[in-house]
Amino acid sequence: HSKKKTMTRMIMHPPPPFHKIPSAVKGQNLGDPFSFEGEPDESTSESSSESSEDTNLYSKKTKTKFEWELDREWSLALTAAFAFADSLTHGACGHEPIELDAVGWNCLIKACCYRGAFHRALKILNETMPQKGIKPDSFSYNTILAGLARVGDIASLKEYLISMTNRRVPVDKYTSQAMADGFLNVGDISGASSMVQDIFNQHDTLPPYTTHLKIIEFALSNGLVFEAKRHVYFIQQLWKWQPSPHHDEVFIKMVDTTKRNPKLSKKALQKLFRYFHEDLPDEDFF
């Protein structure tokens, strides 16, 4: 009997609820995104019945996503973080008032992104920091881009990459990684590969080597052998890349490190293809 190959294939998870995607709810009024669902357990049934009228009234309120995120019940951890930051600026513990610098505001941006309060994070980036004379840096933008990538908000990712470049904020490897992750999380493998190449050509930076492997693995596990080979071709271009006088030492070292990475060698790439039962013959290398 003939041997059948067991093909490794990826099953994509469904996208997150629309209210978690900033561009999908921008400027819209929403009901409570975290309204109670399901049946309460016995221990809470009595108290729930007593307060059901108040709960129904609360859940019928409509506010913008940003206004919901300001609610102290949105995230107790986030509420505590902002309360602590406010206490620092007021000298609540008997010390001299401490004004937050870029690092402090970046910590709050990160807290917002990890608690799903993207609009609050964007408010800090676009309004609060500039009003206080603090220029958002690469960490500010990369934190937000990484958060947007997790929910697959491609429209916002593109918007803030443009904003980042217009404000002359340096684009680095984490920017490229976040952009690629965003495209991969919505299944746009071609877009992820193209984005990495565009950022390399326009901004002289590369993502961590794991991003290259992730793009190839996503392509192969979705049966898109052509896309996998297209990114292998880009890696081969890096092998042949030669610096020019306008390239700085940091970028040259970045490319050299990627070129010499054993995980991106010809042998390693061929082994990766074989894992997915696909061929990457010598003829595909130049």
Backbone hydrogen bonds in HBPLUS format (Angstrom, degrees):
<---DONOR---> <-ACCEPTOR-->    atom                        ^
c    i                          cat <-CA-CA->   ^        H-A-AA   ^      H-
h    n   atom  resd res      DA  || num        DHA   H-A  angle D-A-AA Bond
n    s   type  num  typ     dist DA aas  dist angle  dist       angle   num
A0010-MET N   A0221-SER O   2.87 MM 211  5.20 152.8  1.95 135.1 134.3     1
A0020-LYS N   A0017-PRO O   2.94 MM   3  5.72 165.5  1.96 125.5 130.4     2
A0021-ILE N   A0018-PHE O   3.04 MM   3  5.43 163.8  2.07 114.1 119.4     3
A0024-ALA N   A0021-ILE O   2.96 MM   3  5.45 141.3  2.11 116.2 127.6     4
A0025-VAL N   A0022-PRO O   3.26 MM   3  5.60 149.1  2.37 107.1 115.1     5
A0028-GLN N   A0025-VAL O   3.09 MM   3  5.29 169.9  2.10 124.0 126.0     6
A0030-LEU N   A0063-LYS O   2.65 MM  33  5.35 168.9  1.66 139.3 141.0     7
A0063-LYS N   A0030-LEU O   2.92 MM  33  5.35 150.1  2.01 146.9 147.5     8
A0035-SER N   A0032-ASP O   3.26 MM   3  5.27 144.9  2.39 119.7 113.4     9
A0044-THR N   A0041-ASP O   3.18 MM   3  5.73 149.4  2.27 111.9 120.0    10
A0045-SER N   A0042-GLU O   3.38 MM   3  5.10 153.5  2.45  94.9 102.4    11
A0048-SER N   A0044-THR O   2.85 MM   4  5.87 149.6  1.94 148.9 158.8    12
A0049-SER N   A0045-SER O   2.98 MM   4  6.11 152.2  2.06 143.2 149.2    13
A0050-GLU N   A0046-GLU O   3.17 MM   4  6.45 149.2  2.27 144.6 152.6    14
A0051-SER N   A0047-SER O   3.16 MM   4  6.37 144.3  2.30 141.2 149.7    15
A0055-THR N   A0051-SER O   2.93 MM   4  6.16 159.6  1.97 155.1 161.6    16
A0056-ASN N   A0052-SER O   2.87 MM   4  6.04 158.5  1.92 148.3 153.4    17
A0057-LEU N   A0053-GLU O   3.05 MM   4  6.29 158.1  2.10 145.9 151.8    18
A0058-TYR N   A0054-ASP O   2.92 MM   4  6.15 153.3  1.99 145.7 153.4    19
A0059-SER N   A0055-THR O   2.84 MM   4  6.08 159.1  1.89 152.4 157.8    20
A0060-LYS N   A0056-ASN O   3.07 MM   4  6.19 129.8  2.33 138.6 150.5    21
A0060-LYS N   A0057-LEU O   3.29 MM   3  5.23 137.1  2.49  92.1 103.6    22
A0061-LYS N   A0058-TYR O   3.19 MM   3  5.51 158.6  2.24 106.4 112.9    23
A0067-GLU N   A0064-THR O   3.07 MM   3  5.18 116.8  2.48  97.4 112.3    24
A0068-TRP N   A0064-THR O   3.00 MM   4  6.39 152.4  2.08 151.7 159.8    25
A0069-GLU N   A0065-LYS O   2.96 MM   4  6.23 153.3  2.03 148.3 155.6    26
A0070-LEU N   A0066-PHE O   3.15 MM   4  6.45 131.7  2.40 138.4 150.5    27
A0070-LEU N   A0067-GLU O   3.24 MM   3  5.14 133.7  2.47  91.9 104.1    28
A0071-ASP N   A0068-TRP O   3.06 MM   3  5.32 146.9  2.18 103.9 113.7    29
A0074-TRP N   A0071-ASP O   2.95 MM   3  5.43 161.8  1.98 115.8 121.9    30
A0079-THR N   A0075-SER O   2.90 MM   4  6.16 160.5  1.94 152.6 158.5    31
A0080-ALA N   A0076-LEU O   2.92 MM   4  6.09 156.3  1.98 144.8 150.9    32
A0081-ALA N   A0077-ALA O   3.01 MM   4  6.25 150.1  2.10 141.3 149.4    33
A0082-PHE N   A0078-LEU O   3.07 MM   4  6.36 163.0  2.10 155.8 158.2    34
A0083-ALA N   A0079-THR O   2.96 MM   4  6.10 151.6  2.04 144.6 153.5    35
A0084-PHE N   A0080-ALA O   2.93 MM   4  6.09 156.5  1.99 147.7 153.2    36
A0085-ALA N   A0081-ALA O   3.03 MM   4  6.29 156.3  2.09 142.8 149.5    37
A0086-ASP N   A0082-PHE O   2.90 MM   4  6.12 156.5  1.96 146.2 152.3    38
A0087-SER N   A0083-ALA O   2.96 MM   4  6.22 150.1  2.06 143.3 151.7    39
A0088-LEU N   A0084-PHE O   3.07 MM   4  6.39 143.8  2.20 145.5 154.6    40
A0089-THR N   A0085-ALA O   3.25 MM   4  6.60 156.2  2.30 147.0 152.2    41
A0090-HIS N   A0086-ASP O   3.16 MM   4  6.37 129.5  2.42 141.4 154.4    42
A0092-ALA N   A0087-SER O   3.00 MM   5  5.01 171.2  2.01 149.3 151.2    43
A0091-GLY N   A0088-LEU O   3.31 MM   3  5.20 157.0  2.37  98.6 105.4    44
A0098-ILE N   A0088-LEU O   2.83 MM  10  5.34 172.4  1.83 135.4 137.5    45
A0094-GLY N   A0091-GLY O   3.17 MM   3  5.62 153.9  2.24 123.4 122.1    46
A0105-TRP N   A0101-ASP O   3.05 MM   4  6.38 166.4  2.07 160.2 163.2    47
A0106-ASN N   A0102-ALA O   2.86 MM   4  5.97 150.7  1.95 144.9 153.8    48
A0107-CYS N   A0103-VAL O   3.02 MM   4  6.27 144.0  2.15 142.7 151.6    49
A0108-LEU N   A0104-GLY O   3.24 MM   4  6.63 149.7  2.33 142.5 149.9    50
A0109-ILE N   A0105-TRP O   2.90 MM   4  6.21 152.7  1.97 147.9 156.0    51
A0110-LYS N   A0106-ASN O   2.92 MM   4  6.14 158.2  1.96 146.5 151.9    52
A0111-ALA N   A0107-CYS O   2.96 MM   4  6.21 155.2  2.02 143.3 150.3    53
A0112-CYS N   A0108-LEU O   2.91 MM   4  6.14 158.3  1.96 148.8 154.3    54
A0113-CYS N   A0109-ILE O   2.97 MM   4  6.25 161.6  2.01 151.6 156.1    55
A0114-TYR N   A0110-LYS O   3.00 MM   4  6.20 157.9  2.05 150.8 156.4    56
A0115-ARG N   A0111-ALA O   3.09 MM   4  6.23 125.0  2.41 138.0 151.5    57
A0115-ARG N   A0112-CYS O   3.16 MM   3  5.18 140.2  2.33  96.7 108.1    58
A0117-ALA N   A0112-CYS O   2.77 MM   5  4.75 151.5  1.85 153.2 147.5    59
A0116-GLY N   A0113-CYS O   3.35 MM   3  5.21 165.1  2.37 101.5 103.5    60
A0121-ALA N   A0117-ALA O   3.11 MM   4  6.44 151.5  2.19 146.3 154.7    61
A0122-LEU N   A0118-PHE O   2.83 MM   4  6.12 156.8  1.88 153.2 159.7    62
A0123-LYS N   A0119-HIS O   2.96 MM   4  6.11 143.1  2.10 137.1 146.8    63
A0124-ILE N   A0120-ARG O   3.18 MM   4  6.49 152.4  2.26 142.5 148.3    64
A0125-LEU N   A0121-ALA O   3.03 MM   4  6.35 159.4  2.08 147.4 153.1    65
A0126-ASN N   A0122-LEU O   2.82 MM   4  5.89 171.4  1.83 154.1 156.2    66
A0127-GLU N   A0123-LYS O   2.92 MM   4  5.51 152.3  1.99 139.8 147.0    67
A0128-THR N   A0123-LYS O   3.12 MM   5  6.47 161.6  2.16 143.9 149.2    68
A0129-MET N   A0124-ILE O   2.97 MM   5  5.81 173.5  1.97 156.4 156.3    69
A0131-GLN N   A0127-GLU O   2.94 MM   4  5.98 159.8  1.98 154.6 160.9    70
A0132-LYS N   A0128-THR O   3.15 MM   4  6.36 138.0  2.33 144.4 155.1    71
A0132-LYS N   A0129-MET O   3.15 MM   3  5.22 131.6  2.39  99.1 111.9    72
A0134-ILE N   A0129-MET O   2.85 MM   5  4.96 162.7  1.88 152.6 146.7    73
A0133-GLY N   A0130-PRO O   2.98 MM   3  4.96 159.8  2.03 106.6 110.6    74
A0140-SER N   A0137-ASP O   3.07 MM   3  5.27 117.9  2.47 100.0 114.7    75
A0141-TYR N   A0137-ASP O   3.20 MM   4  6.63 163.7  2.23 158.7 160.8    76
A0142-ASN N   A0138-SER O   2.78 MM   4  5.87 166.6  1.80 155.4 160.2    77
A0143-THR N   A0139-PHE O   2.98 MM   4  5.90 154.4  2.04 143.7 149.3    78
A0144-ILE N   A0140-SER O   3.40 MM   4  6.65 158.9  2.45 141.8 146.7    79
A0145-LEU N   A0141-TYR O   2.79 MM   4  6.04 163.6  1.82 158.4 163.9    80
A0146-ALA N   A0142-ASN O   2.88 MM   4  5.94 156.9  1.93 143.6 149.4    81
A0147-GLY N   A0143-THR O   3.14 MM   4  6.36 150.8  2.23 138.7 146.3    82
A0148-LEU N   A0144-ILE O   2.89 MM   4  6.16 161.7  1.92 154.8 159.6    83
A0149-ALA N   A0145-LEU O   2.88 MM   4  6.03 146.0  1.99 143.2 152.8    84
A0150-ARG N   A0146-ALA O   3.19 MM   4  6.45 144.1  2.33 138.5 146.4    85
A0153-ASP N   A0148-LEU O   3.06 MM   5  5.39 169.5  2.07 151.2 150.8    86
A0152-GLY N   A0149-ALA O   3.08 MM   3  4.84 151.7  2.16  96.4 105.1    87
A0154-ILE N   A0152-GLY O   3.11 MM   2  5.72 124.7  2.43 106.4  91.1    88
A0157-LEU N   A0153-ASP O   3.01 MM   4  6.23 155.2  2.07 149.4 157.3    89
A0158-LYS N   A0154-ILE O   2.99 MM   4  6.21 166.2  2.01 157.1 158.4    90
A0159-GLU N   A0155-ALA O   3.09 MM   4  6.25 156.8  2.14 142.4 149.4    91
A0160-TYR N   A0156-SER O   2.94 MM   4  6.11 162.9  1.97 154.5 157.2    92
A0161-LEU N   A0157-LEU O   2.98 MM   4  6.12 139.6  2.15 143.8 154.9    93
A0162-ILE N   A0158-LYS O   3.09 MM   4  6.26 159.1  2.13 147.0 151.8    94
A0163-SER N   A0159-GLU O   2.99 MM   4  6.28 156.4  2.05 140.8 148.0    95
A0164-MET N   A0160-TYR O   2.92 MM   4  5.86 149.9  2.01 130.4 138.6    96
A0165-THR N   A0161-LEU O   3.04 MM   4  6.31 158.2  2.09 146.9 151.4    97
A0166-ASN N   A0162-ILE O   2.84 MM   4  6.02 158.1  1.88 153.5 160.4    98
A0167-ARG N   A0163-SER O   3.03 MM   4  6.15 146.5  2.15 143.8 151.3    99
A0169-VAL N   A0164-MET O   2.96 MM   5  5.32 165.0  1.98 167.3 162.5   100
A0168-ARG N   A0165-THR O   3.04 MM   3  4.87 156.8  2.10 101.1 106.6   101
A0175-THR N   A0172-ASP O   3.04 MM   3  5.32 130.5  2.29 103.8 117.0   102
A0176-SER N   A0172-ASP O   3.22 MM   4  6.64 160.4  2.26 155.0 159.3   103
A0177-GLN N   A0173-LYS O   2.95 MM   4  6.13 154.1  2.02 141.3 149.1   104
A0178-ALA N   A0174-TYR O   2.97 MM   4  6.04 160.0  2.01 139.5 144.4   105
A0179-MET N   A0175-THR O   3.02 MM   4  6.26 164.8  2.04 154.1 157.9   106
A0180-ALA N   A0176-SER O   3.02 MM   4  6.19 164.1  2.05 149.4 153.7   107
A0181-ASP N   A0177-GLN O   2.91 MM   4  6.09 161.9  1.95 150.7 156.2   108
A0182-GLY N   A0178-ALA O   2.99 MM   4  6.19 152.8  2.07 148.0 154.8   109
A0183-PHE N   A0179-MET O   3.29 MM   4  6.63 159.5  2.33 149.3 152.9   110
A0184-LEU N   A0180-ALA O   2.95 MM   4  6.21 163.2  1.98 155.2 160.5   111
A0185-ASN N   A0181-ASP O   2.87 MM   4  5.99 151.2  1.96 148.4 155.6   112
A0186-VAL N   A0183-PHE O   3.23 MM   3  5.50 150.5  2.32 103.4 111.9   113
A0188-ASP N   A0183-PHE O   2.87 MM   5  5.05 147.4  1.98 158.3 148.4   114
A0187-GLY N   A0184-LEU O   2.96 MM   3  4.89 160.1  2.00 104.9 110.2   115
A0192-ALA N   A0188-ASP O   3.09 MM   4  6.40 147.0  2.21 142.0 150.8   116
A0193-SER N   A0189-ILE O   3.07 MM   4  6.36 165.4  2.10 154.5 156.8   117
A0194-SER N   A0190-SER O   2.96 MM   4  6.14 162.9  1.99 150.1 155.4   118
A0195-MET N   A0191-GLY O   2.88 MM   4  5.94 151.2  1.97 141.5 149.5   119
A0196-VAL N   A0192-ALA O   3.10 MM   4  6.36 160.8  2.14 150.4 154.2   120
A0197-GLN N   A0193-SER O   3.15 MM   4  6.40 159.0  2.20 146.7 152.3   121
A0198-ASP N   A0194-SER O   2.81 MM   4  6.01 156.2  1.87 149.7 156.9   122
A0199-ILE N   A0195-MET O   2.93 MM   4  6.10 165.3  1.96 153.5 156.8   123
A0200-PHE N   A0196-VAL O   3.06 MM   4  6.19 150.8  2.15 139.4 147.7   124
A0201-ASN N   A0197-GLN O   2.97 MM   4  6.20 159.1  2.01 148.5 153.5   125
A0202-GLN N   A0198-ASP O   2.84 MM   4  5.95 155.0  1.90 151.6 158.7   126
A0203-HIS N   A0199-ILE O   2.77 MM   4  5.24 154.1  1.84 136.2 144.1   127
A0204-ASP N   A0200-PHE O   3.19 MM   4  4.77 131.6  2.43 119.0 122.2   128
A0211-THR N   A0208-PRO O   2.96 MM   3  5.75 151.8  2.04 122.5 129.3   129
A0212-HIS N   A0209-TYR O   3.10 MM   3  5.43 123.5  2.44 104.2 117.0   130
A0213-LEU N   A0209-TYR O   3.29 MM   4  6.72 161.0  2.33 151.5 156.1   131
A0214-LYS N   A0210-THR O   2.87 MM   4  6.03 150.8  1.95 142.9 151.6   132
A0215-ILE N   A0211-THR O   2.99 MM   4  6.20 158.3  2.04 150.2 154.5   133
A0216-ILE N   A0212-HIS O   3.16 MM   4  6.45 164.5  2.19 150.3 153.9   134
A0217-GLU N   A0213-LEU O   2.85 MM   4  6.03 161.7  1.88 151.7 157.3   135
A0218-PHE N   A0214-LYS O   2.84 MM   4  5.98 163.1  1.87 151.7 156.1   136
A0219-ALA N   A0215-ILE O   3.02 MM   4  6.19 159.7  2.06 145.9 151.5   137
A0220-LEU N   A0216-ILE O   2.92 MM   4  6.15 168.6  1.94 154.3 157.1   138
A0221-SER N   A0217-GLU O   2.88 MM   4  5.93 160.9  1.92 150.3 156.0   139
A0222-ASN N   A0219-ALA O   3.21 MM   3  5.29 148.8  2.31  99.0 108.3   140
A0224-LEU N   A0219-ALA O   2.75 MM   5  4.83 151.8  1.83 159.7 150.9   141
A0223-GLY N   A0220-LEU O   3.10 MM   3  5.05 163.4  2.13 105.7 108.2   142
A0228-ALA N   A0224-LEU O   3.15 MM   4  6.51 155.4  2.21 149.1 156.3   143
A0229-LYS N   A0225-VAL O   2.91 MM   4  6.19 160.9  1.95 153.9 158.7   144
A0230-ARG N   A0226-PHE O   2.82 MM   4  6.05 141.8  1.97 142.7 154.4   145
A0231-HIS N   A0227-GLU O   3.13 MM   4  6.42 150.2  2.22 144.9 150.5   146
A0232-VAL N   A0228-ALA O   3.04 MM   4  6.35 148.6  2.14 142.2 151.7   147
A0233-TYR N   A0229-LYS O   2.88 MM   4  6.11 148.3  1.98 143.3 151.2   148
A0234-PHE N   A0230-ARG O   3.19 MM   4  6.55 144.1  2.32 135.1 144.0   149
A0235-ILE N   A0231-HIS O   3.00 MM   4  6.36 153.7  2.07 146.5 153.2   150
A0236-GLN N   A0232-VAL O   2.93 MM   4  6.27 149.9  2.02 146.9 155.4   151
A0237-GLN N   A0233-TYR O   2.99 MM   4  6.33 141.4  2.14 140.1 150.7   152
A0237-GLN N   A0234-PHE O   3.05 MM   3  4.97 120.1  2.43  91.2 106.6   153
A0238-LEU N   A0234-PHE O   3.09 MM   4  6.53 142.3  2.24 142.4 152.4   154
A0238-LEU N   A0235-ILE O   3.07 MM   3  5.05 121.7  2.43  92.4 107.1   155
A0239-TRP N   A0235-ILE O   3.11 MM   4  6.55 142.9  2.26 140.7 150.8   156
A0240-LYS N   A0236-GLN O   3.22 MM   4  6.59 142.3  2.37 141.4 150.4   157
A0240-LYS N   A0237-GLN O   3.17 MM   3  5.17 125.1  2.49  93.0 106.5   158
A0241-TRP N   A0237-GLN O   3.01 MM   4  6.07 112.0  2.49 135.1 152.4   159
A0241-TRP N   A0238-LEU O   3.16 MM   3  4.88 149.2  2.26  94.7 104.1   160
A0247-HIS N   A0244-SER O   3.09 MM   3  5.69 166.0  2.11 123.9 128.3   161
A0252-ILE N   A0248-ASP O   3.11 MM   4  6.38 163.3  2.14 152.2 157.4   162
A0253-LYS N   A0249-GLU O   2.91 MM   4  6.05 159.0  1.95 148.0 153.4   163
A0254-MET N   A0250-VAL O   2.98 MM   4  6.19 150.2  2.07 142.5 151.1   164
A0255-VAL N   A0251-PHE O   2.99 MM   4  6.28 162.7  2.02 156.4 159.0   165
A0256-ASP N   A0252-ILE O   2.97 MM   4  6.15 163.5  2.00 148.3 153.5   166
A0257-THR N   A0253-LYS O   2.89 MM   4  6.01 155.3  1.95 146.8 153.2   167
A0258-THR N   A0254-MET O   3.09 MM   4  6.34 154.7  2.16 144.2 150.8   168
A0259-LYS N   A0255-VAL O   2.86 MM   4  6.09 158.0  1.90 152.4 159.0   169
A0260-ARG N   A0256-ASP O   3.01 MM   4  6.17 149.5  2.10 145.9 152.9   170
A0261-ASN N   A0258-THR O   3.29 MM   3  5.21 154.2  2.37  98.1 105.7   171
A0264-LEU N   A0261-ASN O   2.99 MM   3  5.53 157.5  2.04 116.1 123.2   172
A0265-SER N   A0262-PRO O   3.30 MM   3  5.06 164.2  2.33 103.4 103.4   173
A0269-LEU N   A0265-SER O   2.94 MM   4  6.15 160.8  1.98 155.3 160.4   174
A0270-GLN N   A0266-LYS O   3.02 MM   4  6.20 160.7  2.06 151.0 156.1   175
A0271-LYS N   A0267-LYS O   3.04 MM   4  6.23 151.5  2.12 142.2 150.3   176
A0272-LEU N   A0268-ALA O   2.95 MM   4  6.21 149.1  2.05 143.5 151.8   177
A0273-PHE N   A0269-LEU O   3.02 MM   4  6.33 157.8  2.07 149.6 154.6   178
A0274-ARG N   A0270-GLN O   3.01 MM   4  6.26 157.1  2.06 145.7 152.0   179
A0275-TYR N   A0271-LYS O   3.07 MM   4  6.34 142.8  2.21 142.6 152.0   180
A0276-PHE N   A0273-PHE O   3.02 MM   3  5.34 130.6  2.27 103.8 116.3   181
A0278-GLU N   A0273-PHE O   2.93 MM   5  5.08 162.8  1.96 136.1 137.6   182
A0277-HIS N   A0274-ARG O   2.86 MM   3  4.62 158.3  1.90 105.8 108.6   183
A0284-ASP N   A0281-PRO O   3.01 MM   3  5.69 159.6  2.05 117.2 123.1   184
A0285-PHE N   A0282-ASP O   3.01 MM   3  5.51 161.5  2.05 118.2 121.1   185
